[in-house]
Amino acid sequence: MQVSVEQQEPVVRLSAGAANELREMMRREGPGRHLRVYVEKGGCSGLQYGLVFDECRPGDAISEQEGVSVLVDSFSAGFVRGSVVDFDDSLNGGGFKLVNPNARQSCGCGKSFEA
């Protein structure tokens, strides 16, 4: 099923490091995949972030950044608008992180926040 989605101003942005890592992961994953940034209930602060390779769904905001298609559903967009996905390859605390200016409080792991 083909989903029609308009190209929009990015809800979230990718740092150069995140874009580089994601392009490499997508190369291994195969064509037609997009990065989905989402929010769900859970975590120690009430809401938690998620990143997954996914397909477009109706109502998704989509942006193309440095060769990576980024999807955000309408529920999540309200919580993560203006955020930056970053990547750190250090041994301690490395990985993908979302820097969210809308979070009133974040937990120590960086995967959970309070809106």
C-alpha positions as CSV (number, residue, x, y, z in Angstrom):
1,M,0.0,0.0,0.0
2,Q,1.4,3.4,-1.0
3,V,0.9,6.1,1.6
4,S,0.9,9.7,0.4
5,V,2.9,11.9,2.8
6,E,3.9,15.5,2.2
7,Q,7.5,16.6,2.7
8,Q,7.5,19.0,5.6
9,E,9.8,21.1,7.7
10,P,11.6,18.6,10.0
11,V,9.8,17.9,13.3
12,V,13.2,16.6,14.6
13,R,16.6,17.2,13.2
14,L,19.5,14.8,12.9
15,S,23.1,15.7,14.0
16,A,25.8,14.9,11.4
17,G,26.9,12.0,13.6
18,A,23.4,10.5,13.9
19,A,22.9,10.9,10.1
20,N,26.2,9.1,9.4
21,E,25.4,6.2,11.7
22,L,21.8,5.9,10.4
23,R,22.9,5.8,6.8
24,E,25.3,3.0,7.6
25,M,22.6,1.1,9.4
26,M,20.1,1.6,6.6
27,R,22.6,0.4,4.1
28,R,22.7,-2.9,6.0
29,E,18.9,-2.9,6.6
30,G,18.0,-2.5,2.9
31,P,16.1,0.0,0.8
32,G,12.7,1.5,1.6
33,R,13.2,2.0,5.3
34,H,12.8,5.2,7.3
35,L,13.8,6.2,10.8
36,R,10.7,6.6,13.0
37,V,11.0,8.8,16.1
38,Y,8.2,8.2,18.5
39,V,7.0,8.7,22.0
40,E,5.1,6.2,24.2
41,K,4.0,6.0,27.8
42,G,6.6,4.4,30.1
43,G,10.0,4.9,31.5
44,C,10.9,6.3,34.9
45,S,9.7,9.9,33.9
46,G,6.3,9.0,32.4
47,L,7.1,9.1,28.6
48,Q,9.9,7.5,26.7
49,Y,11.5,7.9,23.3
50,G,11.8,5.3,20.6
51,L,13.7,5.0,17.4
52,V,13.0,2.2,14.9
53,F,13.2,1.6,11.2
54,D,9.7,1.6,9.8
55,E,7.4,2.3,6.8
56,C,5.3,5.4,6.3
57,R,1.8,5.5,7.8
58,P,-1.1,7.9,7.1
59,G,-0.6,11.1,9.1
60,D,3.2,10.8,9.4
61,A,5.3,14.0,9.1
62,I,8.3,13.1,6.9
63,S,11.5,14.9,6.3
64,E,14.6,14.0,4.3
65,Q,17.9,14.9,6.1
66,E,21.3,14.0,4.9
67,G,20.1,11.0,3.0
68,V,17.8,9.7,5.9
69,S,14.0,9.8,5.8
70,V,12.7,10.7,9.2
71,L,9.1,9.9,10.2
72,V,7.1,11.3,13.2
73,D,3.5,10.5,14.0
74,S,1.1,13.3,15.0
75,F,0.9,12.2,18.7
76,S,4.7,12.1,19.1
77,A,5.2,15.4,17.1
78,G,3.7,17.4,19.9
79,F,6.3,16.1,22.4
80,V,9.5,16.1,20.2
81,R,9.1,19.1,17.9
82,G,12.4,21.0,17.8
83,S,14.4,18.0,19.1
84,V,17.7,16.8,17.8
85,V,18.7,13.1,17.4
86,D,22.4,12.8,18.2
87,F,24.8,9.8,18.2
88,D,27.8,9.2,20.5
89,D,30.1,6.3,19.8
90,S,31.8,6.4,23.2
91,L,32.0,3.2,25.3
92,N,30.2,4.6,28.3
93,G,26.8,6.1,27.6
94,G,27.1,5.9,23.8
95,G,24.3,5.4,21.3
96,F,21.5,7.5,20.0
97,K,20.1,10.3,22.2
98,L,17.3,12.7,21.7
99,V,17.9,16.3,22.9
100,N,14.5,17.6,23.6
101,P,13.9,21.3,24.4
102,N,10.3,20.5,25.4
103,A,11.2,18.1,28.2
104,R,10.7,19.6,31.7
105,Q,12.7,16.8,33.2
106,S,14.7,13.8,31.8
107,C,15.9,10.7,33.6
108,G,19.6,9.8,33.9
109,C,19.4,7.3,31.0
110,G,18.2,9.9,28.5
111,K,15.5,7.7,27.2
112,S,12.6,8.9,29.4
113,F,11.2,12.3,30.0
114,E,8.5,14.4,31.6
115,A,6.5,16.8,29.3
